[in-house]
């Protein structure tokens, strides 16, 4: 049985600071979940992980693993890290330089007084799984950064922890090895069904690995949800802007010049601003479709004419920069766009692809639920945004 982890009212102040590193954090991590804690530097994600591991003490609140309270300021309870049955992989590899790869991987088992034969068998198994068995007699100084990171991961997996904690373990790897390790971590999670907590600032890492993502900013949990929830239904503008590459486009309702917007979009903005308190609308780049200048957008879509400012290939996809009145927006496509610099195009967006936010940056009700606005019949699968020739 893999334990459930519960955090209640967690606060963390560092000595001499009046600003909490983590404030009022409530978090439930279910059995066997792969949770990514995602956020920018200084948001409190590593501090949270270290408190769960027992390497930091919360200033207030309680942490429970399974049926056991492992940290409670109020009750005076503290269970040390070695008693929590958790494996920790740091951003720095933290390998013993005087031990071989084999000895490094066996180290945790030796601390638990596991006999030599069992240690060797367990170490060999994880070394084979991670493709580094051939380096078992080498020392860390003889290995590349990627190989050292695999050794650190193997050392943690050898003790078969019920909870796996990882603090940006892939950040020092090159792009190819990072992709391989993501796939390996995903496979390890499926095989072991261990509870995994993975800290990262890389949104793609979080989106591809996690079953659940916790987005943090300035010590506060902004949103907890599946990758699809986080991307398609961001709770506030911070989440909407932090997740997505290129980032989401925003149209501010208070802007003076909306002359390039279609009459339907202007009317929509007036309606939702007066009736629902909306102050801005967000549009993901892949939700923007392009047509030739004389093209006709669907009747239920919001549209306008824009000028192509640049076309940027990224290898397999393209980013198209557009000037739409005084707005500068970005569209993406997986099909070769047949447009060039200074071309005039018709830009359109389906109703269901608009994200509404109030003056505080909080998400309003889903657009589909607003009165008088029907569901969009244009799905992303049916309309992969692409530009056709304007000449």
C-alpha positions in Angstrom: 0.0 0.0 0.0 1.5 3.3 -1.1 0.8 6.1 1.5 -1.3 9.2 0.9 0.5 12.4 1.8 -1.4 15.3 3.4 -0.2 18.8 4.1 -2.4 21.1 6.2 -1.9 24.8 6.9 1.8 24.6 6.1 3.8 27.8 6.7 7.5 28.2 6.4 9.5 31.3 7.4 13.3 31.4 7.2 15.2 33.0 9.9 15.3 36.8 9.5 12.6 36.9 6.8 9.2 38.5 7.2 8.0 37.0 4.0 6.9 33.3 4.1 8.6 30.9 1.7 5.4 28.8 1.9 2.1 30.1 3.2 -1.1 28.4 4.1 -0.4 25.3 2.0 -3.1 22.6 1.9 -2.2 19.7 -0.3 -3.4 16.1 -0.7 -1.2 13.7 -2.7 -3.0 10.4 -3.5 -1.6 6.9 -3.4 0.6 6.2 -6.4 0.2 9.7 -7.8 2.9 11.4 -10.0 2.7 15.0 -8.7 4.8 17.8 -10.3 5.2 20.9 -8.2 5.7 23.6 -10.9 6.7 27.2 -10.6 9.4 29.9 -11.1 12.5 30.2 -8.9 11.6 31.3 -5.3 8.0 30.1 -5.4 8.4 27.6 -2.5 8.4 24.4 -4.5 11.8 23.0 -3.3 11.0 24.2 0.3 7.8 22.2 0.2 9.6 19.1 -1.0 12.2 19.4 1.7 9.6 19.7 4.4 7.9 16.5 3.1 11.3 14.8 3.2 12.0 16.0 6.7 15.0 18.1 5.6 13.2 21.3 6.6 10.8 22.0 9.5 7.5 23.9 8.8 7.0 27.0 11.0 3.3 26.0 11.3 1.0 23.2 10.1 1.1 19.4 9.9 2.4 16.8 7.4 0.9 13.3 7.5 2.1 10.2 5.5 -0.4 7.5 5.5 -1.8 7.2 9.0 1.3 8.7 10.6 1.9 12.3 11.4 5.5 12.9 10.5 5.7 16.7 11.3 3.4 18.8 13.5 4.5 22.0 15.1 1.4 22.1 17.4 1.8 18.5 18.6 5.6 18.6 18.8 6.0 15.6 16.4 9.0 15.2 14.1 10.0 12.0 12.3 13.5 12.2 10.9 14.1 11.7 7.2 15.6 8.2 7.5 12.4 7.0 9.2 10.0 8.2 6.5 10.8 5.6 3.8 11.3 8.2 1.1 13.9 8.3 -1.6 15.3 11.7 -2.5 17.1 12.7 -5.8 18.7 16.1 -5.7 19.5 18.5 -8.6 23.2 18.0 -7.6 24.0 14.3 -7.8 25.5 14.0 -4.3 27.4 10.8 -5.1 30.3 9.6 -3.0 33.4 10.3 -5.1 35.5 7.6 -3.4 32.9 4.8 -4.1 32.4 3.0 -7.3 29.0 3.2 -9.1 28.1 -0.2 -7.6 29.0 0.9 -4.1 27.1 4.1 -4.5 24.0 2.3 -5.5 24.3 -0.2 -2.7 25.0 2.6 -0.1 21.4 3.1 1.0 20.8 -0.6 1.4 24.0 -1.0 3.4 22.7 1.7 5.8 19.6 -0.5 6.3 21.8 -3.5 7.2 20.7 -5.5 4.1 23.0 -8.4 3.5 25.7 -8.3 0.8 24.1 -10.7 -1.7 20.7 -9.0 -1.6 22.3 -5.6 -1.9 24.2 -6.7 -5.0 21.2 -8.2 -6.6 19.0 -5.1 -6.0 21.8 -2.8 -7.3 22.4 -4.9 -10.4 18.7 -4.8 -11.2 18.3 -1.0 -11.2 21.6 -0.5 -12.9 20.4 -2.7 -15.8 17.0 -0.9 -15.8 18.7 2.4 -16.2 21.3 1.2 -18.7 24.4 1.9 -16.6 25.4 -1.6 -15.5 28.5 -1.4 -17.7 29.8 1.5 -15.5 29.4 -0.4 -12.2 33.2 -0.5 -11.5 33.8 3.1 -12.4 34.0 6.1 -10.1 31.7 9.2 -10.4 34.6 11.3 -11.8 34.8 8.9 -14.8 31.2 9.5 -15.8 29.3 12.2 -17.7 26.7 14.3 -16.0 23.9 12.3 -17.5 25.5 9.0 -16.3 26.0 10.4 -12.8 22.3 11.5 -12.7 21.3 7.9 -13.5 23.5 6.6 -10.7 21.8 8.9 -8.3 18.4 7.7 -9.5 19.5 4.1 -9.3 20.8 4.6 -5.7 17.4 5.9 -4.7 15.4 3.2 -6.5 17.5 0.4 -5.0 15.9 0.9 -1.6 12.4 0.7 -3.0 11.0 3.7 -1.3 7.2 4.1 -1.1 7.6 7.8 -1.9 10.1 9.2 -4.4 11.1 12.9 -4.1 12.9 14.6 -7.0 14.2 18.1 -7.0 14.8 19.2 -10.6 16.8 16.0 -11.3 17.0 16.4 -15.1 17.9 20.1 -15.3 21.6 19.4 -15.8 21.1 17.0 -18.7 21.2 17.7 -22.4 17.9 17.8 -24.4 18.2 14.2 -25.8 19.1 12.6 -22.5 16.4 14.6 -20.7 13.8 13.2 -23.1 15.1 9.6 -22.5 15.0 10.1 -18.7 11.5 11.5 -18.8 10.4 8.3 -20.6 12.3 6.2 -18.1 10.8 8.0 -15.1 7.3 7.5 -16.5 8.0 3.8 -17.0 9.4 3.5 -13.4 6.3 5.1 -12.0 4.0 2.8 -13.9 6.0 -0.3 -12.8 6.5 0.6 -9.1 3.3 2.6 -8.5 5.2 4.6 -6.0 4.0 8.1 -5.1 6.3 10.5 -6.9 6.8 14.2 -6.1 8.8 16.0 -8.8 9.9 19.6 -8.5 10.5 21.5 -11.7 10.3 25.0 -13.3 10.0 23.4 -16.7 6.4 23.3 -17.8 7.0 20.7 -20.5 8.6 18.4 -18.0 5.5 18.8 -15.7 3.0 18.4 -18.6 4.6 15.2 -20.0 5.4 13.5 -16.7 2.7 14.3 -14.2 -0.7 12.9 -13.5 -1.4 16.0 -11.3 0.4 19.4 -11.3 0.5 21.8 -8.4 1.4 25.3 -9.7 3.0 27.6 -7.1 3.8 31.3 -7.0 5.3 33.4 -4.2 4.7 30.5 -1.7 1.1 30.0 -2.5 -0.6 27.1 -4.4 -2.2 28.7 -7.4 -3.9 25.6 -8.9 -4.0 21.8 -8.5 -5.2 19.7 -11.4 -4.4 17.4 -14.3 -2.2 18.7 -17.1 -5.3 19.2 -19.2 -7.0 21.1 -16.5 -4.0 23.4 -15.9 -3.6 24.1 -19.6 -7.2 24.3 -20.7 -8.9 25.8 -17.6 -6.2 28.0 -15.9 -7.6 29.3 -12.6 -5.9 32.7 -13.0 -3.7 34.8 -15.3 -0.5 33.6 -13.6 -1.2 30.0 -14.4 -2.5 30.9 -17.9 0.7 32.8 -18.7 3.2 30.5 -16.9 2.0 27.3 -18.7 2.2 27.4 -22.5 4.9 28.1 -25.0 4.5 30.4 -26.8 2.6 32.0 -24.0 -1.1 32.8 -24.1 -2.2 36.0 -25.9 -4.2 38.6 -23.9 -6.5 41.3 -25.0 -7.1 43.9 -22.4 -10.7 45.2 -22.4 -9.6 48.6 -21.1 -7.4 49.3 -24.1 -8.5 52.4 -25.9 -8.0 51.2 -29.5 -9.9 48.1 -30.6 -10.4 49.3 -34.1 -9.0 46.1 -35.6 -11.4 43.8 -33.7 -14.4 42.5 -35.5 -17.8 44.0 -34.5 -18.8 40.6 -33.0 -15.7 40.5 -30.8 -16.2 44.2 -29.7 -19.8 43.4 -28.8 -18.7 40.3 -26.9 -16.2 42.3 -25.0 -18.8 44.9 -24.1 -21.3 42.2 -23.0 -19.0 40.2 -20.8 -17.3 43.3 -19.3 -20.6 44.8 -18.2 -22.5 41.6 -17.4 -19.7 39.4 -15.9 -16.9 41.8 -14.8 -14.4 40.5 -17.3 -11.4 42.7 -17.8 -9.3 40.6 -20.2 -9.6 37.7 -22.6 -6.9 35.1 -23.3 -6.4 33.1 -26.5 -3.9 30.2 -26.8 -1.7 30.5 -29.9 -2.9 27.2 -31.3 -6.5 28.4 -31.1 -5.9 31.2 -33.6 -6.7 30.2 -37.2 -5.6 32.1 -40.3 -7.3 32.6 -43.7 -6.4 34.7 -46.7 -7.3 38.4 -46.3 -10.6 37.9 -48.2 -11.4 34.7 -46.4 -14.6 34.3 -44.4 -14.5 33.1 -40.8 -17.4 30.9 -39.4 -20.4 32.9 -38.3 -20.0 32.0 -34.6 -16.3 32.9 -34.5 -14.6 36.2 -33.6 -12.4 37.5 -36.3 -10.4 40.5 -37.7 -7.7 41.3 -40.1 -4.0 41.2 -39.1 -0.6 41.7 -40.6 2.1 39.1 -40.5 5.1 40.5 -38.6 7.3 37.3 -38.8 7.2 33.6 -39.4 9.5 31.5 -37.2 10.1 27.8 -37.9 10.8 25.7 -34.8 11.3 22.3 -36.5 8.0 20.5 -37.0 5.9 23.6 -36.2 5.8 27.3 -36.9 5.2 30.4 -34.8 3.5 33.3 -36.6 3.7 36.8 -35.1 0.8 39.0 -36.0 -0.1 42.7 -35.6 -3.8 43.0 -34.9 -4.6 46.7 -34.5 -2.4 47.7 -31.5 -2.2 44.1 -30.3 0.7 41.8 -31.0 -0.3 38.2 -30.9 1.2 34.8 -31.8 -0.3 31.9 -33.6 1.2 28.4 -33.9 0.7 25.7 -36.6 1.9 22.2 -37.3 1.3 22.7 -41.1 3.7 24.8 -43.2 2.2 28.3 -43.3 1.9 29.8 -46.7 2.3 33.4 -45.5 5.1 35.9 -45.6 6.2 39.1 -43.8 3.6 41.9 -44.2 0.9 39.7 -45.7 -2.6 40.6 -44.6 -4.6 37.7 -43.2 -8.0 37.1 -41.6 -7.6 35.9 -38.0 -10.4 34.0 -36.3 -11.0 32.3 -32.9 -13.9 30.0 -31.9 -16.0 31.1 -28.9 -15.1 28.0 -26.9 -11.4 28.9 -27.1 -11.6 32.2 -25.2 -10.5 32.4 -21.5 -12.0 35.2 -19.5 -10.4 36.9 -16.4 -11.7 39.5 -14.0 -9.8 42.6 -12.8 -8.0 40.5 -10.1 -6.8 38.1 -12.8 -9.1 35.3 -11.6 -10.8 33.1 -14.2 -14.5 33.7 -14.8 -17.0 30.9 -15.5 -16.4 28.8 -18.5 -17.4 30.7 -21.7 -19.8 27.9 -22.6 -21.8 28.6 -19.4 -22.3 32.3 -20.2 -25.9 33.1 -21.4 -26.4 33.6 -25.1 -23.0 32.1 -26.0 -23.4 28.7 -27.6 -20.7 26.0 -27.4 -18.1 26.1 -30.1 -18.5 23.6 -32.8 -14.9 24.0 -33.9 -12.6 21.6 -32.1 -8.8 21.8 -32.2 -8.7 18.3 -33.8 -10.9 19.5 -36.7 -9.2 22.8 -37.1 -5.4 22.6 -36.8 -4.5 26.2 -37.3 -2.8 26.9 -40.5 -2.4 29.8 -42.9 -3.1 29.6 -46.5 -1.7 31.8 -49.3 -2.8 35.4 -49.3 -1.5 35.9 -52.8 
